Amino acid sequence: MIRSTTRRKMFGEWRLWGVLGVLCAASCGVQAAPQPARIIFDTDMGNDIDDALALSMLHSFEARGEAKLLAVTITKDNQWAAPYVDLVNTFYGRGNLSIGVVRNGVTREDSPYIRVPSERKRADGTPLHRHDLRDGKAAPDAVDVLRRVLAGEQDNAVTMVQVGFSTNLARLLDSPPDRHSPLNGTELVRRKVRLLSAMAGAFPTGDREYNVHMDLKSAQRLFAQWPTPIVASGFEIGLAILYPASSIEKHFAYVPEHPVAEAYRLYQKMPYNRPTWDLTSVLYAVRPDENYFDLSAPGKISAKDDGHTQFEANANGTHRYLIATPAQRPRILEALVNLASQPPAALPAGLTATAGAVRR
């Protein structure tokens, strides 16, 4: 009885100190630890290799406690895109992540960098890279995944990262209420999303850019109707910051068969340095306040009928685009390489580290 009373007294004291601590933190200016960015990654995986590197970055951010990857949705309408995403997620220890796919998308062409790793087998016939999803046709529709995940999140909590076409997000805006939420798509986005970080357009030149002109109608819908702030990483940003082939050869060599390094080698003949278009959108989405980039003045982005983009400055606008000065670019590239090549916390079953692998 004495022990029970003592425990109750001690518990009351601990609770009191906890309340006082919270009050002190609020009144004394002590900031709470930053919360991980809650990310939905929308990608055209298979069209360019920067998507694979960007996905690696997101897994590294989660391992560091800086991000929580909620789902991956895909705008490339090819059966191997989702299996490749699944095997990369599995490699990094997150094989249970939700994956949604586009139906009737704009690019269906095959790509060795997503097909070959997904098909490769060991001598005993088992897959070289572990993954459960064998065919994208078996994956759920992207809009359904987006609505389900958003409905389960706190208000103003989600950062969307779009590094492919606007197909899925435009369709999300047009989606009606369903079993996941009584809100239509536009209102669901307005309530749940805080920022859209998009690899799209070219600034300030307005040149035609692949992600915009390949599904122009969806891009026009997105820029005209998306109800939260948008920050665009334009074509010029990734073009000025090239991912080095030397990193693929050295920093991914901690395992003999790395699915991202393998994909990079399959995409083009090595050695080649590739623009970091999608990686820059991810970096800004997770670390917006670390001065990697400057931002344009606020304004409005629009996509014209000829596929060009236009930015009109407006003090009340909710769109901006990234600016990377020559002085900022080395620091940006260092962060991209470190994050994309960071090993998982634990290697997948059946894989062992390469002896003498080069790591910084």
Secondary structure in CASP SS format (residue, H / E / C, confidence):
PFRMAT SS
TARGET T0000
AUTHOR 0000-0000-0000
METHOD secondary structure of the structure
MODEL  1
M C 1.00
I H 1.00
R H 1.00
S H 1.00
T H 1.00
T H 1.00
R H 1.00
R H 1.00
K H 1.00
M H 1.00
F H 1.00
G H 1.00
E H 1.00
W H 1.00
R H 1.00
L H 1.00
W H 1.00
G H 1.00
V H 1.00
L H 1.00
G H 1.00
V H 1.00
L H 1.00
C H 1.00
A H 1.00
A H 1.00
S H 1.00
C C 1.00
G C 1.00
V C 1.00
Q C 1.00
A C 1.00
A C 1.00
P C 1.00
Q C 1.00
P C 1.00
A E 1.00
R E 1.00
I E 1.00
I E 1.00
F E 1.00
D E 1.00
T E 1.00
D C 1.00
M C 1.00
G C 1.00
N C 1.00
D C 1.00
I C 1.00
D H 1.00
D H 1.00
A H 1.00
L H 1.00
A H 1.00
L H 1.00
S H 1.00
M H 1.00
L H 1.00
H H 1.00
S H 1.00
F H 1.00
E H 1.00
A H 1.00
R C 1.00
G C 1.00
E C 1.00
A E 1.00
K E 1.00
L E 1.00
L E 1.00
A E 1.00
V E 1.00
T E 1.00
I E 1.00
T C 1.00
K C 1.00
D C 1.00
N C 1.00
Q C 1.00
W C 1.00
A H 1.00
A H 1.00
P H 1.00
Y H 1.00
V H 1.00
D H 1.00
L H 1.00
V H 1.00
N H 1.00
T H 1.00
F H 1.00
Y C 1.00
G C 1.00
R C 1.00
G C 1.00
N C 1.00
L C 1.00
S E 1.00
I E 1.00
G E 1.00
V E 1.00
V C 1.00
R C 1.00
N C 1.00
G C 1.00
V C 1.00
T C 1.00
R C 1.00
E C 1.00
D C 1.00
S C 1.00
P H 1.00
Y H 1.00
I H 1.00
R H 1.00
V H 1.00
P H 1.00
S H 1.00
E H 1.00
R C 1.00
K E 1.00
R C 1.00
A C 1.00
D C 1.00
G C 1.00
T C 1.00
P E 1.00
L C 1.00
H C 1.00
R C 1.00
H C 1.00
D C 1.00
L C 1.00
R C 1.00
D C 1.00
G H 1.00
K H 1.00
A H 1.00
A C 1.00
P C 1.00
D E 1.00
A H 1.00
V H 1.00
D H 1.00
V H 1.00
L H 1.00
R H 1.00
R H 1.00
V H 1.00
L H 1.00
A H 1.00
G C 1.00
E C 1.00
Q C 1.00
D C 1.00
N C 1.00
A C 1.00
V E 1.00
T E 1.00
M E 1.00
V E 1.00
Q E 1.00
V C 1.00
G C 1.00
F C 1.00
S C 1.00
T H 1.00
N H 1.00
L H 1.00
A H 1.00
R H 1.00
L H 1.00
L H 1.00
D H 1.00
S C 1.00
P C 1.00
P C 1.00
D C 1.00
R C 1.00
H C 1.00
S C 1.00
P C 1.00
L C 1.00
N C 1.00
G H 1.00
T H 1.00
E H 1.00
L H 1.00
V H 1.00
R H 1.00
R H 1.00
K H 1.00
V E 1.00
R E 1.00
L E 1.00
L E 1.00
S E 1.00
A E 1.00
M E 1.00
A C 1.00
G C 1.00
A C 1.00
F C 1.00
P C 1.00
T C 1.00
G C 1.00
D C 1.00
R C 1.00
E C 1.00
Y H 1.00
N H 1.00
V H 1.00
H H 1.00
M H 1.00
D C 1.00
L H 1.00
K H 1.00
S H 1.00
A H 1.00
Q H 1.00
R H 1.00
L H 1.00
F H 1.00
A H 1.00
Q H 1.00
W C 1.00
P C 1.00
T C 1.00
P C 1.00
I E 1.00
V E 1.00
A E 1.00
S E 1.00
G C 1.00
F H 1.00
E H 1.00
I H 1.00
G H 1.00
L H 1.00
A H 1.00
I C 1.00
L E 1.00
Y E 1.00
P C 1.00
A H 1.00
S H 1.00
S H 1.00
I H 1.00
E H 1.00
K H 1.00
H C 1.00
F C 1.00
A C 1.00
Y C 1.00
V C 1.00
P C 1.00
E C 1.00
H C 1.00
P H 1.00
V H 1.00
A H 1.00
E H 1.00
A H 1.00
Y H 1.00
R H 1.00
L H 1.00
Y H 1.00
Q C 1.00
K C 1.00
M C 1.00
P C 1.00
Y C 1.00
N C 1.00
R E 1.00
P E 1.00
T C 1.00
W H 1.00
D H 1.00
L H 1.00
T H 1.00
S H 1.00
V H 1.00
L H 1.00
Y H 1.00
A H 1.00
V H 1.00
R C 1.00
P C 1.00
D C 1.00
E C 1.00
N C 1.00
Y C 1.00
F C 1.00
D E 1.00
L E 1.00
S C 1.00
A C 1.00
P C 1.00
G E 1.00
K E 1.00
I E 1.00
S E 1.00
A E 1.00
K C 1.00
D C 1.00
D C 1.00
G C 1.00
H C 1.00
T E 1.00
Q E 1.00
F E 1.00
E E 1.00
A E 1.00
N C 1.00
A C 1.00
N C 1.00
G C 1.00
T C 1.00
H E 1.00
R E 1.00
Y E 1.00
L E 1.00
I E 1.00
A C 1.00
T C 1.00
P C 1.00
A C 1.00
Q C 1.00
R H 1.00
P H 1.00
R H 1.00
I H 1.00
L H 1.00
E H 1.00
A H 1.00
L H 1.00
V H 1.00
N H 1.00
L H 1.00
A H 1.00
S C 1.00
Q C 1.00
P C 1.00
P C 1.00
A C 1.00
A C 1.00
L C 1.00
P C 1.00
A C 1.00
G C 1.00
L C 1.00
T C 1.00
A C 1.00
T C 1.00
A C 1.00
G C 1.00
A C 1.00
V C 1.00
R C 1.00
R C 1.00
END
